[in-house]
Amino acid sequence: MGRWRDSLKVLAAAATDAGFVPVSGAAGSVPPPDNPASPLQPGDAVGVSLVRGDLMLGATGTVTMVDGDRVYAFGHPFFNLGPTEFPMTRAYVHALLPSLFTSTKLASIGDIVGIVHQDRATAIAGTLGRGPDLVPVSLTLSPERGPSRTFKFGVVKDQLFTPILTLASIVNTLQAYEREFGAATFTVRGQTNVKGYSPVVLEDIFTGDTPGIGAAAYVAGPLNILLRNDLAPVQIEGVDLTISSFEEPRTTTIERAWLDDTSPRPGRRVALHILTRTYRGEERVRTMPIDVPLNATGELSVLVSDGTKLAQMEQRDARAVQAQNVDQMIRLFNKARRNNRIYVKLLSSAPGAVVNGETMTALPPSVLAVIDGNREGGNIRRATSAVLGEWELPTDYVVVGQRTLSLDVRQP
């Protein structure tokens, strides 16, 4: 039970309020032994499938009434979600475990026989026939030692359940086939396909004692935001992932950074050197060119940072852009700061403003006075620095650390 504990906690929060107790069991389904092709009848076991394929997740109950192709079941809500599109399945009860506190049925779900269209306070209701479309998820595990495995499963289409079930499915798979305790590293690559839009590109590294939670949340986060956005309806066409695993913590720390020339002329190129040290003490010096703009002058700063600290700084400086449409939302996902990057920014102290997420630098005092006098606030905020250049270095490690250097640029 230990390997399922974390993922069950994810589902428990949603299930407990509805009166359910999540439990784990063997994957797969067992068909009813007697006349499985017969139509559903009142009193038969019936199931609601949430995840199907190499991972199975669902709930079972009892058919209350069948009226033609309409089926009413449970006699109580599932999650009281209202309109739904969940697969209705056959089910078979293997045994009853009576208890004065909470009785339990050992049951399995079978073939899809229809769609559950309504989840209401008094019952669930659906129609017999073809099942609904699911969100296909393909997950390939590529361990450092051992063969690769590919798992395929379908997740129900729902604003609440698609992200949380995708997260739980990835966590379960990682905990079942990768090491459960101790430090590890997971490299995530893949994409989430969105109908009518560019894909969400997934590429990052997670390490530590519980990297599986971080990797799964990294995939489920954009799903949650896209499906719950208030800009336009979104359809997820599928998730395709490859997760490479290493049984060691792959981290590297920014130990030192220095410049060949701290007083360059405008338009010149300066070499920036970055010394990093891995968790095993291996040192590496990376060198990258920094181009000083022709219009730059005075005191400048060179920020060398990991993705986490840089994202926090940008949030504080109000540089985070608020998406105005789904296209922009996906672009922001794809430009998000990653753990396996060394980010470099050339900053000026020239005052400016952030207007609708766009930075405007070197504004004249008259414009700044108008911004400062704006009592309404809204999407206009003062900015204390301007970005004159930005670069990044990809690595095979999770980068940690931050350094700031000074440049004194003088006009000739």
Backbone hydrogen bonds, N-H to C=O, Kabsch-Sander energy under -0.5 kcal/mol:
donor,donor_aa,acceptor,acceptor_aa,energy
4,W,1,M,-1.1
5,R,1,M,-0.5
5,R,2,G,-1.2
8,L,4,W,-2.3
9,K,5,R,-1.7
10,V,6,D,-1.2
11,L,7,S,-1.5
12,A,8,L,-2.5
13,A,9,K,-1.2
14,A,10,V,-0.5
14,A,11,L,-0.5
15,A,11,L,-2.2
16,T,12,A,-3.0
17,D,13,A,-0.6
18,A,15,A,-0.7
19,G,16,T,-1.8
20,F,15,A,-2.3
35,N,33,P,-0.6
38,S,35,N,-1.7
43,G,63,V,-2.6
44,D,41,Q,-2.4
46,V,61,G,-2.1
47,G,89,T,-2.8
48,V,59,A,-3.0
49,S,87,P,-2.1
50,L,57,L,-3.1
51,V,57,L,-2.1
52,R,154,G,-2.2
54,D,152,K,-2.3
57,L,51,V,-2.3
59,A,48,V,-2.2
61,G,46,V,-2.8
63,V,44,D,-3.0
64,T,72,Y,-2.8
65,M,72,Y,-2.1
67,D,70,R,-2.8
68,G,66,V,-0.5
70,R,67,D,-2.1
71,V,126,G,-3.0
72,Y,65,M,-2.9
73,A,124,I,-2.5
74,F,62,T,-2.7
75,G,73,A,-2.1
82,G,119,D,-2.6
84,T,117,H,-2.6
86,F,116,V,-1.6
88,M,114,G,-2.5
89,T,47,G,-2.6
90,R,111,D,-2.2
91,A,45,A,-0.8
92,Y,108,S,-2.4
94,H,92,Y,-0.6
94,H,106,L,-3.2
95,A,106,L,-1.4
97,L,104,T,-3.4
104,T,97,L,-2.1
106,L,95,A,-2.9
107,A,105,K,-0.8
108,S,92,Y,-2.1
110,G,90,R,-3.2
113,V,88,M,-3.4
114,G,88,M,-1.3
115,I,127,T,-2.3
116,V,86,F,-3.4
117,H,115,I,-0.8
117,H,125,A,-1.5
118,Q,125,A,-2.5
119,D,82,G,-1.9
120,R,123,A,-2.5
124,I,73,A,-2.0
125,A,118,Q,-2.2
126,G,71,V,-2.3
127,T,115,I,-1.9
128,L,69,D,-2.7
129,G,113,V,-2.9
135,V,155,V,-3.5
137,V,153,F,-2.9
138,S,239,V,-2.8
139,L,137,V,-0.5
139,L,151,F,-3.0
140,T,241,L,-2.1
141,L,139,L,-0.5
141,L,149,R,-3.2
142,S,140,T,-0.5
142,S,243,I,-2.8
144,E,245,S,-1.4
149,R,141,L,-2.2
151,F,139,L,-3.1
153,F,137,V,-2.1
154,G,52,R,-3.2
155,V,135,V,-2.1
156,V,50,L,-1.9
158,D,156,V,-0.8
162,T,158,D,-2.0
164,I,160,L,-1.3
165,L,161,F,-2.6
166,T,162,T,-1.8
167,L,163,P,-2.4
168,A,164,I,-2.3
169,S,165,L,-2.4
170,I,166,T,-2.2
171,V,167,L,-2.4
172,N,168,A,-2.6
173,T,169,S,-2.2
174,L,170,I,-2.5
175,Q,171,V,-2.6
176,A,172,N,-1.8
177,Y,173,T,-1.7
178,E,174,L,-2.3
184,A,208,G,-2.1
185,T,246,F,-2.5
186,F,206,F,-3.0
187,T,244,S,-2.9
188,V,186,F,-0.6
188,V,204,D,-2.9
189,R,242,T,-2.1
190,G,202,L,-2.0
191,Q,240,D,-2.1
192,T,200,V,-2.2
193,N,191,Q,-0.5
193,N,238,G,-2.6
195,K,235,Q,-2.5
197,Y,194,V,-2.1
200,V,192,T,-2.6
201,V,199,P,-0.7
202,L,190,G,-2.7
203,E,201,V,-0.5
204,D,188,V,-1.9
206,F,186,F,-2.5
208,G,184,A,-1.4
213,I,210,T,-0.6
214,G,210,T,-0.9
215,A,211,P,-2.5
216,A,212,G,-2.5
217,A,213,I,-2.5
218,Y,214,G,-1.9
219,V,215,A,-1.3
220,A,216,A,-2.6
221,G,217,A,-2.4
223,L,219,V,-0.8
224,N,220,A,-2.4
225,I,221,G,-2.2
226,L,222,P,-2.8
227,L,223,L,-2.5
228,R,224,N,-1.5
229,N,226,L,-0.9
237,E,193,N,-2.6
237,E,235,Q,-0.6
238,G,193,N,-1.1
239,V,136,P,-2.5
240,D,191,Q,-2.5
241,L,138,S,-3.2
242,T,189,R,-2.7
243,I,140,T,-3.0
244,S,187,T,-2.4
244,S,242,T,-0.6
245,S,142,S,-1.4
246,F,185,T,-2.3
248,E,246,F,-1.4
250,R,248,E,-0.8
251,T,249,P,-1.2
252,T,398,V,-2.4
253,T,277,R,-2.8
254,I,400,V,-2.8
255,E,253,T,-1.0
255,E,275,L,-2.2
256,R,275,L,-1.6
258,W,273,H,-2.1
260,D,271,A,-1.9
267,G,292,V,-1.3
267,G,293,P,-0.5
268,R,265,R,-1.7
270,V,290,I,-3.1
272,L,288,M,-2.9
273,H,258,W,-2.9
274,I,286,R,-3.0
275,L,256,R,-3.0
276,T,274,I,-0.6
276,T,284,R,-2.8
277,R,253,T,-2.1
278,T,282,E,-2.5
279,Y,251,T,-1.5
281,G,278,T,-2.1
284,R,276,T,-2.2
286,R,274,I,-2.8
286,R,284,R,-0.6
288,M,272,L,-2.4
290,I,270,V,-3.3
291,D,289,P,-0.5
292,V,268,R,-2.9
292,V,290,I,-0.6
296,A,293,P,-1.3
298,G,409,V,-3.0
300,L,407,L,-3.0
301,S,347,L,-2.6
302,V,405,L,-2.6
303,L,301,S,-0.6
303,L,345,K,-3.0
304,V,302,V,-0.5
304,V,403,R,-3.3
305,S,303,L,-0.5
305,S,343,Y,-2.8
306,D,401,G,-1.3
310,L,306,D,-1.7
311,A,307,G,-2.4
312,Q,308,T,-1.9
313,M,309,K,-2.2
314,E,310,L,-2.5
315,Q,311,A,-1.9
316,R,312,Q,-2.0
317,D,313,M,-2.2
318,A,315,Q,-1.2
319,R,314,E,-2.7
320,A,314,E,-0.7
323,A,321,V,-0.7
329,M,325,N,-1.9
330,I,326,V,-2.4
331,R,327,D,-2.1
332,L,328,Q,-2.2
333,F,329,M,-1.9
334,N,330,I,-2.4
335,K,331,R,-1.3
336,A,333,F,-1.1
341,R,338,R,-0.8
342,I,393,L,-2.3
343,Y,305,S,-2.9
343,Y,341,R,-0.6
344,V,391,W,-2.9
345,K,303,L,-2.4
346,L,389,G,-2.8
347,L,301,S,-3.3
347,L,345,K,-0.6
348,S,386,A,-2.6
349,S,299,E,-0.7
352,G,383,A,-2.3
353,A,360,M,-2.6
354,V,381,R,-3.2
355,V,353,A,-0.6
355,V,358,E,-2.8
356,N,354,V,-0.6
356,N,379,N,-2.5
358,E,355,V,-2.1
360,M,353,A,-3.4
362,A,351,P,-0.5
363,L,351,P,-1.5
367,V,364,P,-0.6
368,L,364,P,-2.0
369,A,365,P,-2.2
370,V,366,S,-1.5
371,I,367,V,-2.1
372,D,368,L,-2.7
373,G,369,A,-1.5
374,N,371,I,-1.4
375,R,373,G,-1.0
378,G,376,E,-1.1
380,I,377,G,-1.2
381,R,354,V,-1.9
381,R,379,N,-0.5
383,A,352,G,-2.3
386,A,348,S,-2.7
388,L,346,L,-3.3
388,L,386,A,-0.7
389,G,346,L,-1.1
391,W,344,V,-2.8
393,L,342,I,-2.4
395,T,340,N,-2.3
398,V,250,R,-2.5
399,V,339,N,-2.9
399,V,397,Y,-0.6
400,V,252,T,-2.1
403,R,304,V,-3.1
405,L,302,V,-2.7
407,L,300,L,-2.7
408,D,262,T,-2.8
409,V,298,G,-2.7
409,V,407,L,-0.7
410,R,264,P,-1.0
410,R,408,D,-0.6
